[in-house]
Amino acid sequence: MNDLFNLLHNAVEAQSNGKKISQKEMAQRLGISMRSYQDWRLGNAKPQAAKAVLEMLGMLEDDEIIRVVRKINKLGKKS
């Protein structure tokens, strides 16, 4: 699971034209403590919900994954 968080972190950085994003900044973006985010990246903690979400996304076709993720992003911006 920690490989996944590292992969996603790097992908978000790449999306930002390669601008480095600190763990503190990413934790703030996610609305979690920096300690939690560090633990996820190091593999010291494995959030069960994240694993379930990823497994469910893996059950979908590519176009449906994109649709669902975009909808999730819109919901997150409303809160």
DSSP file (Angstrom, degrees, kcal/mol; ACC not computed):
  #  RESIDUE AA STRUCTURE BP1 BP2  ACC     N-H-->O    O-->H-N    N-H-->O    O-->H-N    TCO  KAPPA ALPHA  PHI   PSI    X-CA   Y-CA   Z-CA
    1    1 A M     >        0   0    0      0, 0.0     4,-1.9     0, 0.0     3,-0.2   0.000 360.0 360.0 360.0 -36.2    0.0    0.0    0.0
    2    2 A N  H  >  +     0   0    0      1,-0.2     4,-2.3     2,-0.2     5,-0.2   0.867 360.0  57.2 -64.3 -33.6    2.9    2.4    0.7
    3    3 A D  H  > S+     0   0    0      1,-0.2     4,-2.6     2,-0.2    -1,-0.2   0.893 105.3  52.3 -59.9 -38.0    4.1    2.0   -2.9
    4    4 A L  H  > S+     0   0    0     -3,-0.2     4,-2.8     2,-0.2    -2,-0.2   0.926 108.5  48.6 -64.7 -45.1    0.7    3.1   -4.0
    5    5 A F  H  X S+     0   0    0     -4,-1.9     4,-2.5    35,-0.2    -1,-0.2   0.896 113.0  48.4 -63.2 -39.1    0.9    6.3   -1.9
    6    6 A N  H  X S+     0   0    0     -4,-2.3     4,-2.4     2,-0.2    -1,-0.2   0.915 111.7  49.7 -66.1 -41.9    4.3    7.1   -3.2
    7    7 A L  H  X S+     0   0    0     -4,-2.6     4,-2.1     2,-0.2    -2,-0.2   0.929 113.6  45.6 -61.0 -46.5    3.2    6.5   -6.7
    8    8 A L  H  X S+     0   0    0     -4,-2.8     4,-2.5     2,-0.2    -2,-0.2   0.901 110.9  52.9 -65.1 -41.3    0.2    8.8   -6.3
    9    9 A H  H  X S+     0   0    0     -4,-2.5     4,-2.2     1,-0.2    -2,-0.2   0.941 111.5  46.5 -58.4 -47.8    2.3   11.4   -4.5
   10   10 A N  H  X S+     0   0    0     -4,-2.4     4,-2.5     1,-0.2    -1,-0.2   0.868 110.7  52.9 -63.9 -36.8    4.7   11.4   -7.5
   11   11 A A  H  X S+     0   0    0     -4,-2.1     4,-2.1     2,-0.2    -1,-0.2   0.891 108.4  49.8 -66.4 -39.3    1.9   11.6  -10.0
   12   12 A V  H  X S+     0   0    0     -4,-2.5     4,-1.0     2,-0.2    -2,-0.2   0.905 111.1  50.0 -65.8 -40.3    0.4   14.6   -8.3
   13   13 A E  H ><>S+     0   0    0     -4,-2.2     5,-1.5     1,-0.2     3,-0.7   0.926 110.0  50.1 -61.4 -44.4    3.8   16.3   -8.3
   14   14 A A  H ><5S+     0   0    0     -4,-2.5     3,-1.1     1,-0.3    -2,-0.2   0.876 106.2  56.0 -62.1 -37.3    4.2   15.5  -12.0
   15   15 A Q  H 3<5S+     0   0    0     -4,-2.1    -1,-0.3     1,-0.3    -2,-0.2   0.765 101.1  59.8 -64.4 -25.4    0.7   17.0  -12.6
   16   16 A S  T X<5S-     0   0    0     -4,-1.0     3,-1.7    -3,-0.7    -1,-0.3  -0.104 131.2 -93.5 -94.0  34.5    2.0   20.2  -11.0
   17   17 A N  T < 5S-     0   0    0     -3,-1.1    -3,-0.2     1,-0.3    -2,-0.2   0.832  79.9 -56.8  56.9  35.9    4.7   20.5  -13.7
   18   18 A G  T 3 <S+     0   0    0     -5,-1.5    -1,-0.3     1,-0.3     2,-0.3   0.483  91.0 155.3  79.0   3.2    7.2   18.6  -11.5
   19   19 A K    <   -     0   0    0     -3,-1.7    -1,-0.3    -6,-0.5    -3,-0.2  -0.478  48.1-116.5 -65.3 126.3    6.9   21.1   -8.5
   20   20 A K        -     0   0    0     -2,-0.3     2,-0.5    -3,-0.1    -1,-0.1  -0.384  26.0-156.2 -65.0 139.6    7.8   19.2   -5.4
   21   21 A I        -     0   0    0    -12,-0.1    -8,-0.1    -2,-0.1    -1,-0.0  -0.982  13.5-133.9-119.6 122.0    5.0   18.8   -2.9
   22   22 A S     >  -     0   0    0     -2,-0.5     4,-2.5     1,-0.1     5,-0.2  -0.265  20.7-115.6 -70.7 160.5    6.0   18.3    0.7
   23   23 A Q  H  > S+     0   0    0      1,-0.2     4,-2.6     2,-0.2     5,-0.2   0.876 118.5  55.0 -62.3 -36.3    4.4   15.6    2.9
   24   24 A K  H  > S+     0   0    0      2,-0.2     4,-2.1     1,-0.2    -1,-0.2   0.930 109.1  46.1 -62.8 -45.4    3.0   18.4    5.0
   25   25 A E  H  > S+     0   0    0      2,-0.2     4,-2.4     1,-0.2    -2,-0.2   0.911 113.1  49.1 -64.8 -42.4    1.4   20.1    2.0
   26   26 A M  H  X S+     0   0    0     -4,-2.5     4,-2.0     1,-0.2    -1,-0.2   0.914 109.9  51.8 -64.8 -41.2   -0.1   16.9    0.7
   27   27 A A  H  X>S+     0   0    0     -4,-2.6     5,-2.4     1,-0.2     4,-1.0   0.910 109.6  50.2 -60.5 -41.5   -1.5   16.0    4.2
   28   28 A Q  H ><5S+     0   0    0     -4,-2.1     3,-0.6     1,-0.2    -2,-0.2   0.918 108.6  51.9 -62.8 -43.1   -3.1   19.5    4.3
   29   29 A R  H 3<5S+     0   0    0     -4,-2.4    -1,-0.2     1,-0.2    -2,-0.2   0.861 113.8  44.5 -59.7 -35.9   -4.6   18.9    0.8
   30   30 A L  H 3<5S-     0   0    0     -4,-2.0    -1,-0.2    -5,-0.2    -2,-0.2   0.583 111.4-121.4 -85.9 -11.7   -6.1   15.6    2.0
   31   31 A G  T <<5S+     0   0    0     -4,-1.0     2,-0.3    -3,-0.6    -3,-0.2   0.845  73.3 113.3  73.9  34.2   -7.3   17.0    5.4
   32   32 A I  S   <S-     0   0    0     -5,-2.4    -1,-0.3    -6,-0.1    -2,-0.1  -0.818  73.3 -85.8-129.0 169.6   -5.2   14.7    7.5
   33   33 A S     >  -     0   0    0     -2,-0.3     4,-2.0     1,-0.1     5,-0.2  -0.423  32.0-123.9 -74.1 153.3   -2.3   15.0    9.9
   34   34 A M  H  > S+     0   0    0      1,-0.2     4,-2.9     2,-0.2     5,-0.2   0.876 112.5  58.3 -62.9 -36.5    1.2   14.9    8.5
   35   35 A R  H  > S+     0   0    0      2,-0.2     4,-2.6     1,-0.2    -1,-0.2   0.912 105.5  48.7 -60.0 -43.8    2.0   12.0   10.8
   36   36 A S  H  > S+     0   0    0      2,-0.2     4,-2.2     1,-0.2    -1,-0.2   0.933 112.5  48.0 -61.6 -45.3   -0.8    9.9    9.3
   37   37 A Y  H  X S+     0   0    0     -4,-2.0     4,-2.5     2,-0.2    -2,-0.2   0.910 111.4  50.1 -64.3 -41.5    0.4   10.7    5.8
   38   38 A Q  H  X S+     0   0    0     -4,-2.9     4,-2.3     1,-0.2     6,-0.3   0.925 110.0  51.2 -60.2 -44.8    4.0    9.9    6.7
   39   39 A D  H  X>S+     0   0    0     -4,-2.6     5,-1.8     1,-0.2     6,-1.4   0.884 110.1  49.5 -61.6 -38.6    2.8    6.6    8.2
   40   40 A W  H ><5S+     0   0    0     -4,-2.2     3,-0.5     4,-0.2   -35,-0.2   0.936 112.4  47.0 -64.6 -46.1    0.9    5.7    5.0
   41   41 A R  H 3<5S+     0   0    0     -4,-2.5    -2,-0.2     1,-0.2    -1,-0.2   0.832 115.5  45.5 -67.0 -31.9    3.9    6.5    2.8
   42   42 A L  H 3<5S-     0   0    0     -4,-2.3    -1,-0.2    -5,-0.2    -2,-0.2   0.590 112.2-118.2 -86.1 -10.7    6.3    4.5    5.0
   43   43 A G  T <<5S+     0   0    0     -4,-0.9    -3,-0.2    -3,-0.5    -4,-0.1   0.611  80.1 123.3  83.0  12.1    3.9    1.6    5.2
   44   44 A N  S   <S+     0   0    0     -5,-1.8     2,-0.3    -6,-0.3    -4,-0.2   0.723  79.7  26.5 -76.4 -21.3    3.6    1.9    9.0
   45   45 A A        -     0   0    0     -6,-1.4    -2,-0.3    -9,-0.1    -1,-0.2  -0.995  65.5-161.0-140.8 144.3   -0.2    2.3    8.7
   46   46 A K        -     0   0    0     -2,-0.3     2,-0.3    -3,-0.1    -6,-0.1  -0.888  19.7-138.7-129.3 100.3   -2.5    1.0    6.0
   47   47 A P     >  -     0   0    0      0, 0.0     4,-1.6     0, 0.0     3,-0.2  -0.410   8.4-150.5 -62.7 121.4   -5.9    2.8    5.9
   48   48 A Q  H  > S+     0   0    0     -2,-0.3     4,-2.2     1,-0.2     5,-0.2   0.866  93.1  56.3 -62.7 -38.4   -8.5    0.1    5.4
   49   49 A A  H  > S+     0   0    0      1,-0.2     4,-2.7     2,-0.2    -1,-0.2   0.904 104.6  53.2 -62.1 -40.5  -10.9    2.4    3.5
   50   50 A A  H  > S+     0   0    0      1,-0.2     4,-2.4     2,-0.2    -1,-0.2   0.905 108.5  50.0 -62.0 -41.1   -8.2    3.3    1.0
   51   51 A K  H  X S+     0   0    0     -4,-1.6     4,-2.2     2,-0.2    -1,-0.2   0.923 112.2  47.3 -63.3 -44.1   -7.6   -0.4    0.2
   52   52 A A  H  X S+     0   0    0     -4,-2.2     4,-2.3     2,-0.2    -2,-0.2   0.911 111.2  51.0 -64.5 -42.7  -11.3   -1.0   -0.2
   53   53 A V  H  X S+     0   0    0     -4,-2.7     4,-2.6     1,-0.2    -2,-0.2   0.927 111.5  48.0 -60.7 -45.5  -11.7    2.0   -2.5
   54   54 A L  H  X S+     0   0    0     -4,-2.4     4,-2.1     1,-0.2    -1,-0.2   0.889 110.6  50.7 -64.6 -39.4   -8.8    0.9   -4.7
   55   55 A E  H  X S+     0   0    0     -4,-2.2     4,-0.5     2,-0.2    -1,-0.2   0.901 111.5  48.6 -65.0 -39.3  -10.1   -2.6   -4.9
   56   56 A M  H >< S+     0   0    0     -4,-2.3     3,-1.1     1,-0.2     4,-0.3   0.909 110.2  50.8 -67.1 -41.7  -13.6   -1.3   -6.0
   57   57 A L  H >< S+     0   0    0     -4,-2.6     3,-1.7     1,-0.3    -1,-0.2   0.878 104.2  59.7 -61.3 -36.2  -12.0    1.0   -8.6
   58   58 A G  H 3< S+     0   0    0     -4,-2.1    -1,-0.3     1,-0.3    -2,-0.2   0.684  96.9  61.0 -65.4 -17.7  -10.1   -2.0   -9.9
   59   59 A M  T << S+     0   0    0     -3,-1.1    -1,-0.3    -4,-0.5     2,-0.2   0.569  95.5  82.1 -82.2 -10.2  -13.4   -3.7  -10.6
   60   60 A L  S <  S-     0   0    0     -3,-1.7     2,-0.1    -4,-0.3    -3,-0.0  -0.557  84.4-107.9 -98.2 158.7  -14.4   -0.9  -13.0
   61   61 A E     >  -     0   0    0     -2,-0.2     4,-2.1     1,-0.1     3,-0.5  -0.448  41.5-103.5 -74.4 157.8  -13.6   -0.3  -16.6
   62   62 A D  H  > S+     0   0    0      1,-0.2     4,-2.1     2,-0.2     5,-0.2   0.877 119.6  49.6 -53.7 -46.6  -11.2    2.6  -17.3
   63   63 A D  H  > S+     0   0    0      1,-0.2     4,-1.9     2,-0.2    -1,-0.2   0.849 111.0  50.2 -66.1 -32.6  -13.8    5.1  -18.5
   64   64 A E  H  > S+     0   0    0     -3,-0.5     4,-2.6     2,-0.2    -1,-0.2   0.859 106.8  55.2 -72.2 -35.4  -16.0    4.4  -15.5
   65   65 A I  H  X S+     0   0    0     -4,-2.1     4,-2.8     2,-0.2     5,-0.2   0.939 108.8  48.0 -60.0 -46.8  -13.0    4.9  -13.2
   66   66 A I  H  X S+     0   0    0     -4,-2.1     4,-2.4     1,-0.2    -2,-0.2   0.921 112.1  49.2 -61.0 -44.8  -12.4    8.3  -14.7
   67   67 A R  H  X S+     0   0    0     -4,-1.9     4,-2.0     1,-0.2    -1,-0.2   0.922 113.6  45.8 -61.1 -45.4  -16.1    9.2  -14.3
   68   68 A V  H  X S+     0   0    0     -4,-2.6     4,-2.6     2,-0.2    -2,-0.2   0.920 112.6  49.8 -65.7 -44.6  -16.2    8.1  -10.7
   69   69 A V  H  X S+     0   0    0     -4,-2.8     4,-2.4     1,-0.2    -1,-0.2   0.904 110.7  50.1 -63.2 -41.1  -12.9    9.9   -9.8
   70   70 A R  H  X S+     0   0    0     -4,-2.4     4,-2.0    -5,-0.2    -1,-0.2   0.899 111.0  49.4 -63.2 -39.6  -14.1   13.1  -11.4
   71   71 A K  H  X S+     0   0    0     -4,-2.0     4,-2.3     2,-0.2    -2,-0.2   0.903 109.8  51.2 -65.6 -41.1  -17.4   12.9   -9.4
   72   72 A I  H  X S+     0   0    0     -4,-2.6     4,-2.4     1,-0.2    -2,-0.2   0.915 108.7  52.0 -60.9 -43.3  -15.5   12.3   -6.2
   73   73 A N  H  X S+     0   0    0     -4,-2.4     4,-1.6     1,-0.2    -2,-0.2   0.902 109.3  49.5 -60.9 -41.8  -13.3   15.4   -6.9
   74   74 A K  H  X S+     0   0    0     -4,-2.0     4,-0.9     1,-0.2    -1,-0.2   0.906 111.0  49.3 -64.0 -41.9  -16.5   17.5   -7.4
   75   75 A L  H >X S+     0   0    0     -4,-2.3     4,-0.9     1,-0.2     3,-0.6   0.899 109.2  53.2 -63.7 -39.9  -18.0   16.2   -4.2
   76   76 A G  H 3< S+     0   0    0     -4,-2.4     3,-0.3     1,-0.2    -1,-0.2   0.826 105.1  54.2 -64.9 -32.6  -14.7   17.0   -2.3
   77   77 A K  H 3< S+     0   0    0     -4,-1.6    -1,-0.2     1,-0.2    -2,-0.2   0.720 102.5  58.4 -74.9 -21.4  -14.7   20.6   -3.6
   78   78 A K  H <<        0   0    0     -4,-0.9    -1,-0.2    -3,-0.6    -2,-0.2   0.769 360.0 360.0 -78.1 -25.9  -18.2   21.2   -2.2
   79   79 A S     <        0   0    0     -4,-0.9    -1,-0.2    -3,-0.3    -2,-0.2   0.485 360.0 360.0 -84.7 360.0  -17.2   20.3    1.4
